[in-house]
Amino acid sequence: MKNDAETANWLKDAYRLVHMDAHLGEFKDIYASFDAQGAARELKKIGCQIASYMAHDGPCYFPSKTGDTHPGLGCDFVGEFTAALKKEGIRTIVYVG
């Protein structure tokens, strides 16, 4: 287990971050064929250390009981992608816009 200093500095040694900006509110079907594990493997191949991605930009890209889930959502994008990235050792920042 990491100590407080290591946890506080988790961003310090990172040099390769990808931010995926997705504003998909007007699209009908989203992430229907999204391969979370395949995407995470590709990010790992290019040396990505941290991935930042949208949880919502109005509608949620995950099943939600308190927000409005995108009506065309094909999967739990946030949950599946987060789990796949963590499996590959990639840190995550889930952006809430």
Salt bridges, closest charged atoms under 4 A:
ASP21 OD1 - HIS23 NE2 2.88
GLU42 OE2 - LYS45 NZ 3.09
ASP57 OD2 - HIS23 ND1 3.24
